[in-house]
Amino acid sequence: MIDRLRPDADLVGSVQLTGLVPQLTVPSRHHDDLVDIWFGVEWSERNAEWEESFARLAEGWRPDPRHPSYFDLFSHPASSGLIAARQVSPDRGVWQEIEEEARLLVRRVNHDVAERRSPPTVPQDGQGGWTLRVRDASAALLASLRWIGEPRHGLSSVVSDLPIGVSHGSPSGSR
């Protein structure tokens, strides 16, 4: 049986850890003195962005620091999946700590995905930022267009004084 979320659990984010799935606890492959424990997860929609973030953030994360443990994610096409805490202690007394590590990892992944989806914030102090750069660029463009369109009163006298040689032959130089 899957332990369900407590009513006061952190429900922020798209994925929720539903709890330990004790019937899936098995001895760890190549480590008979350790076990793999499994936790259920539920999400409103399966997406590759969350799975990529999980893989990146779980890399090097040790759910049981006393052993060479690590997390794995097994997604199902529907709205649920499993997180395995591999190579952890068989002592049920530490499984609650491991579950807390799994919950912390899920919260961090949810936060990472939410940050990637939210638009960048505009600085409140008026310094820098995209809107100021666009405003400055558009002002510079308008100023240059005004400069091009202005009459050139002093340029005609300067241009007429320049010695410009005009050849009356063909461009190849033969006359």
ZITA-V310315 format. One record per pair of residues at least 4 apart in sequence whose ideal C-beta (glycine too) atoms are under 8 Angstrom apart, sorted by the first residue. I is the first residue (numbers start at 1). J is the second residue. Records with the same first field share a line. If there is no record, write none. Layout:
# ZITA-V310315
I->J + J
This chain:
# ZITA-V310315
1->22 + 23
2->18 + 19 + 20 + 21 + 40
3->18 + 19 + 20
4->18 + 19
5->9 + 11 + 16 + 17 + 18 + 19
9->16
10->103 + 107
11->16
12->107 + 110 + 111
13->106 + 107 + 109 + 110 + 111 + 113 + 114
14->43 + 44 + 45 + 47 + 50 + 110 + 113
15->41 + 42 + 43 + 50 + 106 + 109 + 110
16->41 + 42 + 43 + 106
17->39 + 40 + 41 + 83 + 99 + 102 + 103 + 106
18->39 + 40 + 41 + 42 + 80
19->39 + 40 + 99
20->37 + 38 + 39 + 95 + 99
21->25 + 38 + 39 + 40 + 82
22->37
24->37 + 38 + 82
25->35 + 36 + 37 + 38
26->35 + 36
27->31 + 32 + 34 + 35 + 36
28->32 + 34 + 35 + 36 + 86 + 87 + 88
29->36
31->87
33->90
34->67 + 69 + 87 + 88 + 89 + 90
35->88 + 89 + 90
36->84 + 85 + 86 + 87 + 88
37->84 + 85 + 88 + 95 + 98
38->82 + 83 + 84 + 85
39->82 + 83 + 84 + 85 + 99 + 102
40->80 + 81 + 82
41->80 + 81 + 82 + 83 + 106
42->79 + 80 + 81
43->47 + 50 + 79 + 80 + 81
44->79
45->79
46->50 + 51 + 75 + 76 + 77 + 78 + 79 + 81
47->51
48->52
49->53 + 113 + 116
50->54 + 109 + 110 + 113
51->55 + 73 + 75
52->56
53->57 + 109 + 112 + 113 + 116
54->58 + 71 + 73 + 105 + 109
55->59 + 73
57->61 + 105 + 108 + 109 + 112
58->70 + 71 + 72 + 73 + 105
61->70 + 71 + 101 + 105
62->67 + 68 + 69 + 70
63->69 + 70 + 71 + 85 + 88 + 98 + 101 + 102
64->69 + 85 + 87 + 88 + 89 + 94 + 97 + 98 + 101
65->69
66->89 + 94
67->87 + 88 + 89
68->87
69->85 + 86 + 87 + 88 + 98
70->85 + 86 + 87
71->83 + 84 + 85 + 86 + 102 + 105
72->83 + 84 + 86
73->81 + 82 + 83 + 84
74->81 + 82 + 83 + 84
75->81
76->80 + 81 + 82
83->102 + 105 + 106
85->98 + 101 + 102
88->94 + 95 + 98
89->94 + 95
91->95
94->98
95->99
96->100
97->101
98->102
99->103
100->104
101->105
102->106
103->107
104->108
105->109
106->110
107->111
108->112
109->113
110->114
111->115
112->116
113->117
114->118
120->130
122->129 + 130 + 131
123->127 + 128 + 129
126->132
127->132
128->132 + 133
129->133
130->134
131->135
132->136
133->137
134->138
135->139
136->140
137->141
138->142
139->143
140->144
141->145
142->146
143->147
144->148
145->149
146->150
152->156
154->158
155->159
156->160
157->161
158->162
168->175
169->173 + 174 + 175
170->174 + 175
